Amino acid sequence: MDKANIKHVVKLILADVSGKQYPCINDQHILERDLEVDSLDMVEIIMDCEKKLDLHISDAEVEFAKKWSVEDFVNYIIKQVEIQH
């Protein structure tokens, strides 16, 4: 899967979990502040990413991910795909 497809999948997950419309989510949005993602939402997002992208993501690595921008989170997931596949 290429980077654009991974980004698309992650943004679909973010839209689904946050309840925001996909086209309204931009790279500069902060997950917690702009998408109103809380800790439980983050667990769901991580689980969905793991399932849809066949990953294992360490809880410790994403403990503060809700404070990341969409771009930072997408880049983290892309890096994990590259490492694990």
C-alpha positions as CSV (number, residue, x, y, z in Angstrom):
1,M,0.0,0.0,0.0
2,D,1.5,3.4,-0.9
3,K,1.6,6.4,1.3
4,A,-1.4,8.2,-0.3
5,N,-3.6,5.1,0.3
6,I,-2.4,4.8,3.9
7,K,-3.1,8.4,4.5
8,H,-6.6,7.9,3.0
9,V,-7.3,4.9,5.3
10,V,-6.1,6.7,8.4
11,K,-8.2,9.8,7.6
12,L,-11.2,7.6,7.0
13,I,-10.7,6.1,10.5
14,L,-10.2,9.5,12.1
15,A,-13.4,10.7,10.4
16,D,-15.4,7.7,11.5
17,V,-14.2,7.8,15.1
18,S,-14.4,11.6,15.6
19,G,-17.7,12.0,13.7
20,K,-16.1,14.7,11.5
21,Q,-16.6,14.7,7.8
22,Y,-13.6,13.3,5.9
23,P,-13.2,16.4,3.6
24,C,-13.1,18.7,6.7
25,I,-10.1,16.9,8.2
26,N,-6.8,18.6,7.3
27,D,-3.2,17.8,8.1
28,Q,-2.8,20.6,10.6
29,H,-5.7,19.6,12.8
30,I,-4.7,18.4,16.3
31,L,-6.5,15.2,17.1
32,E,-7.6,16.2,20.6
33,R,-8.3,19.9,20.1
34,D,-9.7,20.0,16.6
35,L,-11.2,16.5,16.1
36,E,-12.2,16.2,19.8
37,V,-10.5,12.8,20.1
38,D,-10.3,11.6,23.7
39,S,-8.3,8.7,25.1
40,L,-11.0,6.1,24.4
41,D,-11.4,7.4,20.8
42,M,-7.6,7.0,20.5
43,V,-7.8,3.4,21.5
44,E,-10.4,2.8,18.9
45,I,-8.4,4.6,16.2
46,I,-5.3,2.6,17.0
47,M,-7.2,-0.7,17.0
48,D,-8.8,0.2,13.6
49,C,-5.4,1.2,12.2
50,E,-3.9,-2.1,13.4
51,K,-6.8,-4.1,11.9
52,K,-7.0,-2.3,8.6
53,L,-3.3,-2.0,8.0
54,D,-2.1,-5.2,9.6
55,L,0.0,-3.5,12.3
56,H,1.0,-3.8,15.9
57,I,1.2,-0.5,17.6
58,S,2.8,-0.1,21.0
59,D,0.5,1.6,23.5
60,A,3.6,3.4,25.0
61,E,4.5,4.9,21.6
62,V,1.1,6.5,21.1
63,E,0.3,7.4,24.7
64,F,0.2,11.1,23.8
65,A,-0.9,10.7,20.1
66,K,-4.1,12.6,20.7
67,K,-2.0,15.7,21.0
68,W,-0.4,15.1,17.6
69,S,-1.5,16.7,14.4
70,V,-3.2,14.6,11.7
71,E,-0.1,14.8,9.6
72,D,2.1,13.6,12.5
73,F,-0.2,10.7,13.2
74,V,-0.4,9.7,9.5
75,N,3.4,9.9,9.2
76,Y,3.7,7.7,12.3
77,I,1.4,5.1,10.8
78,I,3.2,5.2,7.5
79,K,6.5,4.6,9.3
80,Q,5.0,1.6,11.1
81,V,3.7,0.2,7.8
82,E,7.2,0.5,6.3
83,I,8.9,-1.1,9.3
84,Q,6.4,-3.9,9.7
85,H,5.8,-4.9,6.1
